[in-house]
Amino acid sequence: MATATQTDGQIHGVALTRFVRVSPQKARLVIDLIRGQRAGDALQTLRFTKKRIARDIEKTLRSAIANAERKADDAGSSLDVDQLFVTGCFVNEGPRWKRMRPAPQGRGFRYQKRTAHITVQVAEHLRAAESRAAEAAAEAAASKGVKGAIRKARKTIEKRAKEAQKQRNKKK
């Protein structure tokens, strides 16, 4: 499996679901469908896949997307979710549940219920990361000096006004 290289400015998110009650072999069939796709396309693929594990993988993918958004917010940059790709996804084997089933003549047949650990990684496309970094640098350059401070104050006032409008709409 080829791993994607990540630059310093690139935002990525990882989600891990452990002890999922499904055989890893069955989960890998669904994971292979979404590897390398855009995050939105992968969600659509999982939504219409007729396998039980697709729902758990979809939840894991949504969690990875949310983690990437959270990292972008913490870094103070904007993230376009449409530019996220599934860069890595794999299924590892979890512990097996050993059980006994009654058999003829007082014997017991042993069987194992398999579990899986699912990992999904999403990352921003390299071109999108470069353009986002260029926009941030241009905005930083524009906000220098007295005129930049005025622009910055206007932006914060507009932002607060939008948030207040959203609050009023929620109350209605």
Protein Blocks (a to p, Z undefined) as FASTA:
>chain_A
ZZddddfklccdddddehiacdfklmmmmmmmmgopafklmmmmmmmpccfklmmmmmmm
mmmmmmmmmmmmmnopacdfklpccfbdcdddddddddddddeehiacdddddddddddd
ddddfklmmmmmmmmmmmmmmmgcjklmmmmmmmmmmmmmmmmmmmmmmmZZ
